Amino acid sequence: MSVQVISRDGEAEYAVVPWAEYQALLAAAGRRPVEMAPASESADSLAGLASQRETLGLSREQLARQVGISPSYLELIERGEREPDAAIRRSLTFALGKAAQEAAQP
């Protein structure tokens, strides 16, 4: 097994293994394999991000601040030049959902 150990302050913090080996470890532990959405499918879920943000009256800076990323990185995501990780996707979804709820309240 090929494992990369990432340390912080001299202490092991993360272990990185190839995807196939990770799936084998899950199977050996009696857990279901993790399925990933195809890249084209996940990119489609961000289609219209900029227009949705604008419709909700959020500036790029406001949304980026709520999500914890830079406005320039958000712009790259909106233009399809960067693919955000799952945590940023969840944060974007949460922030936009919250803004939509607030906009719907009288």
C-alpha positions in Angstrom: 0.0 0.0 0.0 1.3 3.4 -0.9 0.6 5.9 1.8 1.6 9.6 2.0 1.7 10.9 5.6 1.1 14.7 6.1 2.5 16.1 9.3 1.9 19.3 11.2 4.3 20.5 13.9 6.1 17.1 13.8 2.9 15.1 14.4 1.2 12.9 11.8 -2.1 14.6 10.9 -3.4 13.0 7.7 -2.7 9.8 5.7 -3.4 9.9 1.9 -3.9 6.7 0.0 -4.8 6.1 -3.7 -8.5 5.9 -4.4 -8.5 2.2 -5.3 -6.7 1.4 -2.1 -9.1 3.5 0.0 -12.1 1.6 -1.6 -10.4 -1.7 -0.7 -9.9 -0.5 2.9 -13.6 0.3 3.1 -14.5 -3.1 1.7 -12.2 -4.8 4.2 -13.9 -2.9 7.0 -17.3 -4.1 5.8 -18.4 -0.6 4.6 -19.9 0.3 1.2 -17.6 1.9 -1.4 -17.9 5.7 -1.9 -19.3 6.7 -5.2 -18.2 9.9 -6.8 -20.3 11.9 -9.3 -18.7 12.2 -12.7 -16.9 15.5 -13.2 -19.3 16.7 -15.9 -22.3 16.1 -13.6 -20.8 18.0 -10.7 -19.8 20.9 -12.9 -23.4 21.1 -14.1 -24.6 21.5 -10.6 -22.8 24.9 -10.4 -24.2 26.1 -13.7 -25.9 29.4 -13.2 -24.1 30.1 -9.9 -23.4 33.7 -10.8 -26.9 34.4 -11.9 -28.4 32.7 -8.9 -26.1 34.8 -6.6 -27.1 38.0 -8.5 -30.8 37.1 -8.4 -30.6 36.8 -4.6 -28.9 40.3 -4.4 -25.6 39.0 -3.2 -22.3 40.5 -4.3 -19.5 38.2 -5.1 -17.6 39.5 -2.1 -20.6 38.8 0.2 -21.0 35.2 -0.9 -17.3 34.5 -0.9 -17.0 35.9 2.7 -19.9 33.7 3.8 -18.3 30.6 2.2 -14.8 31.4 3.4 -13.1 31.8 0.1 -11.7 34.7 -1.8 -13.9 36.6 -4.3 -11.4 35.9 -7.0 -11.7 32.1 -6.3 -15.5 32.4 -6.4 -15.2 34.1 -9.8 -13.1 31.3 -11.1 -15.8 28.8 -9.9 -18.6 30.8 -11.4 -16.7 30.9 -14.8 -16.2 27.1 -14.6 -12.4 27.5 -14.4 -12.1 25.9 -11.0 -13.9 22.9 -9.5 -14.5 23.4 -5.8 -14.2 20.6 -3.3 -17.2 19.1 -1.5 -16.9 21.4 1.5 -17.0 24.5 -0.6 -19.9 23.1 -2.6 -21.8 22.5 0.7 -21.0 26.0 1.9 -22.2 27.5 -1.4 -25.4 25.5 -1.3 -26.0 26.5 2.4 -25.3 30.2 1.8 -27.5 30.4 -1.3 -30.3 28.5 0.4 -30.1 30.8 3.5 -30.2 33.9 1.2 -33.2 32.5 -0.7 -35.0 31.9 2.6 -34.2 35.4 3.8 -35.4 36.9 0.5 -38.7 35.0 0.7 -39.5 36.4 4.2 -41.7 39.5 4.2 
